[in-house]
Amino acid sequence: MTKERIFLSPPHMSGNEEKYVQKAFELNWIAPLGFNVDAFEKEMCQYVGVKEAAAVTSGTAAIHLALILLGVGKGDVVFCSSLTFIASANPVLYQGAEPVFIDSEPDTWNMSPQALELAFQDSLKNGVLPKAVIVVNLYGQSAKWDEIRRTCEKYDVPIIEDAAESLGSVYKGKASGTLGTFGVYSFNGNKIITTSGGGMLLSNNYSAIREARFLSTQARDPAPHYQHSSVGYNYRMSNILAGIGRGQLEVIEDRVFARRSVFEFYKEHLGHLPGIQFMPELEGTFSNRWLTALTIDEKVCGVSAAEMLKILESENIEARPIWKPLHMQPLFKENKYYRHSDSESISEELFITGICLPSGSNLQKEDQVRIIHCIQNRINIETKEEMYL
Ligand SMILES: *Cc1c(COP(=O)(O)O)cnc(C)c1O
């Protein structure tokens, strides 16, 4: 008999979602826009401490809107973290602009400030500065924001914070998603809280978010008839899904706590194994630990990350490789890439050695023990340490 499947990051409802959805049914407000959308935006603003937010259909849509609001268009250059999900960069292509990819650094696995500086110096030489920089907080870990912001301010280029994976994380007292000119969250089914699909654009610039709402509802001019002077999109979140979001946001702190506990339990029982290293947490930052990520040094422990993934899969455990860096994607084979140093491409190393383990906030202890045993057995170490069950 095959063992029950353990998922990477399944949804975890609070039970209150249906209350808000039910309200929408009672009032027959089954539409994009509505009281749940307004309330979800307000509640998010209060939680993260930002002035305005627009709930949209996906994190990808939110990034797209941010690029439009920053005036990114045909032929423009946008710098973007390389070690991320494709959704960080796809909207750059929607705008006919060119992404240039920036490597990671080892302390956070996020954008390397020194690679970023190099990219800026090159741009300056060529006389074309980027229109924006997209900075990702990978798996919940904040990037080195002080350094990155200092550099971007020096060249006067705005930042889009792709916080799709880092809602609930904190950088030096500030909520993840509030550190750039625009912040982006995703509520896709696998994220720390979900609306099944959805996203949000945040900013302290009220008029920019008002413009985002306008653009995401087909850019309809204020006229008695249907009149349009600019390209619009159908990106607004539905009132039903926003109801799910409200129920989810109520428990965000619990979800962060649970994911961090999952991480700690893995680390406690696997951290001492030779060749295993967990994703770091930079001092002054607090990660939501959306996914527990670790690297496996094949030379030390005799098993590669790819082999470990196969072993886990054979046990019906859904683990995943680290994102394949975007500069390695066929889609971006012509795009420029700036590595951390002449001798190091950190994102490529992480891609080869890294895996993500099941990290759901509803992961059962006995399931986590099953995963830990599977890895311990394979690495087959001499240690006599007992697992408690
Ligand atoms: C999930 C994710 C997105 C996109 O969010 P969607 O809501 O799925 O469009 C963007 N960036 C990163 C880093 C993500 O993990």
The ligand as an SDF file (V2000), in Angstrom:
LIG
                    3D

 15 15  0  0  0  0  0  0  0  0999 V2000
    3.8540   32.9220   -6.3290 C   0  0  0  0  0  0  0  0  0  0  0  0
    4.8260   33.9320   -6.7620 C   0  0  0  0  0  0  0  0  0  0  0  0
    4.4750   34.9710   -7.6440 C   0  0  0  0  0  0  0  0  0  0  0  0
    3.1920   35.0410   -8.3980 C   0  0  0  0  0  0  0  0  0  0  0  0
    2.0390   34.9900   -7.7220 O   0  0  0  0  0  0  0  0  0  0  0  0
    0.7040   34.4880   -8.4400 P   0  0  0  0  0  0  0  0  0  0  0  0
   -0.3350   34.9490   -7.4680 O   0  0  0  0  0  0  0  0  0  0  0  0
    0.7840   33.0110   -8.5620 O   0  0  0  0  0  0  0  0  0  0  0  0
    0.5750   35.1800   -9.7550 O   0  0  0  0  0  0  0  0  0  0  0  0
    5.4160   35.9470   -7.9150 C   0  0  0  0  0  0  0  0  0  0  0  0
    6.6440   35.8950   -7.3920 N   0  0  0  0  0  0  0  0  0  0  0  0
    7.0270   34.9120   -6.5790 C   0  0  0  0  0  0  0  0  0  0  0  0
    8.4030   34.9390   -6.0300 C   0  0  0  0  0  0  0  0  0  0  0  0
    6.1520   33.8830   -6.2510 C   0  0  0  0  0  0  0  0  0  0  0  0
    6.5620   32.8800   -5.4680 O   0  0  0  0  0  0  0  0  0  0  0  0
  1  2  1  0
  2  3  1  0
  2 14  2  0
  3  4  1  0
  3 10  2  0
  4  5  1  0
  5  6  1  0
  6  7  2  0
  6  8  1  0
  6  9  1  0
 10 11  1  0
 11 12  2  0
 12 13  1  0
 12 14  1  0
 14 15  1  0
M  END
$$$$
